[in-house]
Amino acid sequence: MELVLLTAVGVGSATVIGSVIGFIFKKLSHKFSDIVLSFAAGVMLAAAVLGLILPSLDYGGKFDILITVAGIFAGAVCLNLIDKLVPHLHKLAGTDTESHNNANLSKVLLFVTAIAIHNLPEGIAAGVGFGSGDTSQALIIAGGIALQNIPEGMVIIGPMLSAGVSPRKTFICAMFTGLIEVIGTLIGYLAVNIASAVLPFALAFAGGTMLYVISDEMIPETHSHGNERGATYALLVGFCIMLITDVLLG
């Protein structure tokens, strides 16, 4: 349990580390942001497939493939529903703001909600990985999520400051979103330990949420400023680094 707690704190702190870097480099170019986010997308893609979806197949029974497929779609649909029902803003790296049901909520709350929507399932994914009992694979998942959190923390600082949020409140928001990820990690770990029978589904569910974030948020964002070629190669680099890490530690 100590390792789970330390890893949860480490994953959550990665967002804070990224935000500190974001304060230092407040004006990030679209090209740099796209490359960094694409690299993070590749890392998350490898973590989702290698650390969650494939292990789901290994832990499943006779109908393991059906459980895994159902879990993937359940995770994606769940995140899609949250995305539609919870008021929030999407705004990364200075892009235009897209609003949802946000007439009476402050911009600060909307930004925090948007980040939390993505961080909670990522934390759950890390916790589910530890719940599987495969510590090395769980650390790979957590490491991949942490690597993704650093550039995420970097790119959210500029838009928040531009929206009129004070530096102090911006940093507090970054810390809060990191805490959300810590909570998600503990939820995932405890849920799988309480009901180990749902492990194959839970692994696939967590993988599905990560695939949704990659496809719905990260790839469209990195391909909308004319840097899609560099973004594509950055994604491949991130994926291959995680693939090599998995082979070396496996």
Secondary structure, DSSP 8 states (H G I E B T S, - for coil): -HHHHHHHHHHHHHHHHHHHHHHHS-S--HHHHHHHHHHHHHHHHHHHIIIIIHHHHHH--TTHHHHHHHHHHHHHHHHHHHHHHS-EEE--TT---EEES-TTS-HHHHHHHHHHHHHHHHHHHHHHHHHTT-HHHHHHHHHHHHHHHHHHHHHHHHHHHHTT--HHHHHHHHHHHHHHHHHHHHHHHHHHHH-GGGHHHHHHHHHHHHHHHIIIIIHHHHTSSS-HHHHHHHHHHHHHHHHHHHHHH-
